[in-house]
Amino acid sequence: MSERWFVAGGAGFIGSHLVDRLVDWGPGTVYDNLSVGRRERVADHVERGTVTLKVADLLDLKQLEQAMAEHEIVFHLAANPEARWGLENPRLDLEQGTIVTHNVLEAMRRTGARRLVFASSGTVYGDTAEPCGEEDLGHLPISLYGASKLASEALISAYVECFGLQAWIFRFGNVAGPRGTHGAALDFLYRLKTNPVDLEVLGDGRQAKPYVWVADVVDAILFALEHAPGPLSVLNIAPPDVTAVSRIAELCVAASPNPTATIRYRGGERGWPGDVPRSRMLGDRLAALGYRLTRTSDEAVAAAVAALAKEVFEGHAAPPSRAQRERGS
Ligand SMILES: NC(=O)c1ccc[n+]([C@@H]2O[C@H](COP(=O)([O-])OP(=O)(O)OC[C@H]3O[C@@H](n4cnc5c(N)ncnc54)[C@H](O)[C@@H]3O)[C@@H](O)[C@H]2O)c1
């Protein structure tokens, strides 16, 4: 491919892994307000001249439109990163999810960018432990984050139909890997850094979700761009198996400087209101296109904990900023 590409949220976790691959296509733009993302994640590419980093907010439609001019394909990976932050600030997902997605679509319509990749999530399937394929939307989302993802998907479908865009909506499981910015493993590792003696875990530890290796996510997206030619493709990216929170906590303790730290579970079967305690996703559509994930959920988590433990205990990684959750009020 040689299209000029644009990644909204490209200095974040998944976005920066994607950018590492897109530079092979030629030059492109990362648009990020650095609320969670970090400049150093794309700094090498910027130095080499393959990436232009525009530090600006997606809520600023004028700047977005200016920055997006003369790009053909847009990857939209910006959002409130933590579903539970919506409990503290109920406007957060409306603004950072739904309105931001509308701005991305509007900027595309105005600039003539035609192809969109959107990062959605398995949270659109709501509170069900049944394995969900792409058609299984019988249960509506139960978090504000999930609601904003489903609203964004609906907006994308409407823009495809009304304004001739081509779009790929990817519903990720929980994504795991180096440079993670949030999620259970990183949270546990930071807690263990502050308190090496015992680890408090929200919920009873039996919550279990599918975890997908970040490099598989990027590969699957690039594969689907070539192999799913329809005007609108909706694809799950998740392994069929799941990993329990208790397993993640055990791996984090084992990877910490004090592998004898005790784990204390606090609360019931749900980590927080809006959390789906057990979810499963089916990846049949992606498999039918010919793509196979390289890691199971347990393998993805084990590799991610090993990488993140190095970053947290040996590196100088700072915990995710609180600025993002305080926005949008
Ligand atoms: N990580 C997961 O487990 C997971 C699972 C399912 C879906 N997703 C979705 O994938 C996408 C990427 O997730 P991630 O884990 O890389 O998150 P991330 O927070 O690491 O990356 C998002 C990036 O977007 C930027 N950003 C956020 N709001 C912005 C705004 N208003 N203007 C400009 N930049 C903004 C942040 O600074 C950050 O660099 C998100 O849409 C997320 O909802 C992630």
PDBQT file of the ligand as one rigid body, heavy atoms in Angstrom, charges set to zero:
ROOT
HETATM    1  N1  LIG A 401      -6.275  -1.645  24.887  1.00  0.00    +0.000 N 
HETATM    2  C1  LIG A 401      -7.342  -2.427  24.849  1.00  0.00    +0.000 C 
HETATM    3  O1  LIG A 401      -7.425  -3.453  25.540  1.00  0.00    +0.000 OA
HETATM    4  C2  LIG A 401      -8.481  -2.091  23.935  1.00  0.00    +0.000 A 
HETATM    5  C3  LIG A 401      -9.553  -3.003  23.827  1.00  0.00    +0.000 A 
HETATM    6  C4  LIG A 401     -10.601  -2.696  22.984  1.00  0.00    +0.000 A 
HETATM    7  C5  LIG A 401     -10.613  -1.505  22.272  1.00  0.00    +0.000 A 
HETATM    8  N2  LIG A 401      -9.567  -0.632  22.427  1.00  0.00    +0.000 N 
HETATM    9  C6  LIG A 401      -9.615   0.640  21.675  1.00  0.00    +0.000 C 
HETATM   10  O2  LIG A 401      -8.434   0.754  20.889  1.00  0.00    +0.000 OA
HETATM   11  C7  LIG A 401      -8.057   2.118  20.806  1.00  0.00    +0.000 C 
HETATM   12  C8  LIG A 401      -6.600   2.283  21.234  1.00  0.00    +0.000 C 
HETATM   13  O3  LIG A 401      -6.489   1.835  22.577  1.00  0.00    +0.000 OA
HETATM   14  P1  LIG A 401      -5.128   1.941  23.383  1.00  0.00    +0.000 P 
HETATM   15  O4  LIG A 401      -5.146   0.852  24.374  1.00  0.00    +0.000 OA
HETATM   16  O5  LIG A 401      -4.010   2.061  22.443  1.00  0.00    +0.000 OA
HETATM   17  O6  LIG A 401      -5.362   3.310  24.151  1.00  0.00    +0.000 OA
HETATM   18  P2  LIG A 401      -4.326   4.478  24.484  1.00  0.00    +0.000 P 
HETATM   19  O7  LIG A 401      -4.984   5.330  25.508  1.00  0.00    +0.000 OA
HETATM   20  O8  LIG A 401      -2.979   3.937  24.778  1.00  0.00    +0.000 OA
HETATM   21  O9  LIG A 401      -4.236   5.279  23.120  1.00  0.00    +0.000 OA
HETATM   22  C9  LIG A 401      -5.178   6.258  22.738  1.00  0.00    +0.000 C 
HETATM   23  C10 LIG A 401      -4.408   7.467  22.258  1.00  0.00    +0.000 C 
HETATM   24  O10 LIG A 401      -5.351   8.473  21.892  1.00  0.00    +0.000 OA
HETATM   25  C11 LIG A 401      -4.930   9.726  22.407  1.00  0.00    +0.000 C 
HETATM   26  N3  LIG A 401      -6.158  10.517  22.601  1.00  0.00    +0.000 N 
HETATM   27  C12 LIG A 401      -7.180  10.235  23.433  1.00  0.00    +0.000 A 
HETATM   28  N4  LIG A 401      -8.128  11.185  23.339  1.00  0.00    +0.000 NA
HETATM   29  C13 LIG A 401      -7.697  12.075  22.413  1.00  0.00    +0.000 A 
HETATM   30  C14 LIG A 401      -8.238  13.272  21.881  1.00  0.00    +0.000 A 
HETATM   31  N5  LIG A 401      -9.400  13.767  22.300  1.00  0.00    +0.000 N 
HETATM   32  N6  LIG A 401      -7.520  13.938  20.952  1.00  0.00    +0.000 NA
HETATM   33  C15 LIG A 401      -6.317  13.473  20.518  1.00  0.00    +0.000 A 
HETATM   34  N7  LIG A 401      -5.764  12.342  20.998  1.00  0.00    +0.000 NA
HETATM   35  C16 LIG A 401      -6.446  11.641  21.928  1.00  0.00    +0.000 A 
HETATM   36  C17 LIG A 401      -4.200   9.408  23.698  1.00  0.00    +0.000 C 
HETATM   37  O11 LIG A 401      -3.257  10.396  24.067  1.00  0.00    +0.000 OA
HETATM   38  C18 LIG A 401      -3.521   8.089  23.342  1.00  0.00    +0.000 C 
HETATM   39  O12 LIG A 401      -2.238   8.300  22.783  1.00  0.00    +0.000 OA
HETATM   40  C19 LIG A 401      -9.060   2.902  21.659  1.00  0.00    +0.000 C 
HETATM   41  O13 LIG A 401     -10.077   3.391  20.839  1.00  0.00    +0.000 OA
HETATM   42  C20 LIG A 401      -9.598   1.845  22.587  1.00  0.00    +0.000 C 
HETATM   43  O14 LIG A 401     -10.912   2.162  23.023  1.00  0.00    +0.000 OA
HETATM   44  C21 LIG A 401      -8.509  -0.893  23.217  1.00  0.00    +0.000 A 
ENDROOT
TORSDOF 0
